[in-house]
Amino acid sequence: MRPRGGHAPCGLPQSLSLPQIRRAYKTLRTKAHPDKGGDAALFTAITRAHDVLSDPDKVRACARALACVVRAMLACVGYLV
């Protein structure tokens, strides 16, 4: 699972390559565009997700942040000591 702004809002699998992400973004962007009858909030979420997913440094930063959150959650419920 990725943090909000990653693959999840777009409904994309995490194994996509950059060209596949770009192609999916263009399709989703067109469907969600407010001028074409789409939802403005969804369009914004898709745009933000693309900004993160198209930059490998941002993807790594999100993965590190998520790993820290998961470790903290596991520690809270007693799975990590």
GIPE-V611276 format. One record per helix or strand of 2 or more residues. SS is the DSSP state (hx for helix, st for strand). FROM is the first residue (numbers start at 1). TO is the last residue. If there is no record, write none. Layout:
SS;FROM;TO / SS;FROM;TO
//
This chain:
hx;8;10 / hx;18;32 / hx;34;36 / hx;40;53 / hx;56;76
//
